[in-house]
Amino acid sequence: MTEVLSSNNEIAGDAGVAKGQDGPQKDILIEELDELLERYLHTLDEYQRFKDELSKQLSSGFMSLAQANFHNSSSAIRYGQDCYDDRMQAIRKV
């Protein structure tokens, strides 16, 4: 029982020493956290810009499909997801 108590006191004593010396280590950790936070925020900003650009491109693509279907209303051919020709086609012809 006394061994357990003495080992707990040693651990508590070590923690007291670490608390007294954590000034430089704490500053280093704070700098690392700041750098990681800055990197995260830049990455998040880049993600949002790409997401906005993708949204604009998709919107433009759907508008182009709608215009193509409107101008091609005299024909039975409609453009869109349900009307793609999924058959295999040659990329090059001989």
C-alpha positions in Angstrom: 0.0 0.0 0.0 2.8 2.4 0.8 4.4 1.6 -2.5 1.3 2.8 -4.3 1.2 6.0 -2.3 4.8 6.7 -2.9 4.5 6.1 -6.6 1.5 8.5 -6.7 3.5 11.1 -4.9 6.4 10.7 -7.4 3.9 11.2 -10.3 2.4 14.3 -8.6 5.9 15.6 -8.0 6.9 15.1 -11.6 3.8 16.9 -12.7 4.7 19.9 -10.5 8.2 20.0 -12.1 6.6 19.9 -15.6 4.2 22.7 -14.7 7.1 24.9 -13.7 9.0 24.3 -16.9 6.2 24.3 -19.4 6.7 28.0 -20.4 8.9 27.4 -23.5 7.1 24.1 -24.4 3.8 25.8 -24.1 4.9 28.6 -26.4 6.1 26.1 -29.0 2.8 24.2 -28.8 0.8 27.4 -29.1 2.9 28.3 -32.2 2.3 24.9 -33.7 -1.4 25.2 -33.0 -1.5 28.6 -34.6 0.2 27.3 -37.7 -2.2 24.3 -37.9 -5.2 26.6 -37.4 -4.0 29.0 -40.1 -3.4 26.0 -42.5 -6.8 24.7 -41.7 -8.5 28.0 -42.4 -6.6 28.4 -45.7 -7.7 24.9 -46.7 -11.3 25.6 -45.7 -11.3 28.9 -47.7 -9.9 27.1 -50.8 -12.5 24.3 -50.4 -15.3 26.9 -50.3 -14.0 28.7 -53.4 -13.7 25.5 -55.3 -17.2 24.5 -54.2 -18.6 27.8 -55.3 -16.9 27.5 -58.7 -18.2 23.9 -59.1 -21.7 25.1 -58.3 -21.5 27.8 -60.9 -20.1 25.4 -63.5 -22.9 22.8 -62.8 -25.5 25.6 -63.0 -24.1 26.7 -66.3 -24.1 23.2 -67.6 -27.7 22.6 -66.7 -28.7 25.9 -68.3 -26.8 24.9 -71.5 -28.7 21.5 -71.5 -32.0 23.4 -71.1 -31.2 25.7 -73.9 -30.1 22.9 -76.2 -33.4 21.0 -75.5 -35.4 24.2 -76.1 -33.7 25.0 -79.4 -34.0 21.3 -80.5 -37.7 21.1 -79.6 -38.7 20.2 -83.2 -36.7 17.0 -83.0 -37.4 14.0 -80.8 -33.8 14.0 -79.5 -33.5 15.4 -76.0 -30.3 16.0 -74.2 -29.8 15.0 -70.6 -29.0 12.2 -68.2 -31.7 9.9 -69.5 -30.8 10.3 -73.1 -27.1 9.5 -73.2 -26.0 6.8 -75.6 -24.2 4.4 -73.3 -23.1 2.1 -76.1 -19.4 1.6 -76.7 -18.0 3.8 -79.4 -14.6 3.8 -81.0 -12.4 6.8 -80.2 -10.3 6.5 -83.4 -11.4 5.4 -86.8 -9.2 3.7 -89.4 
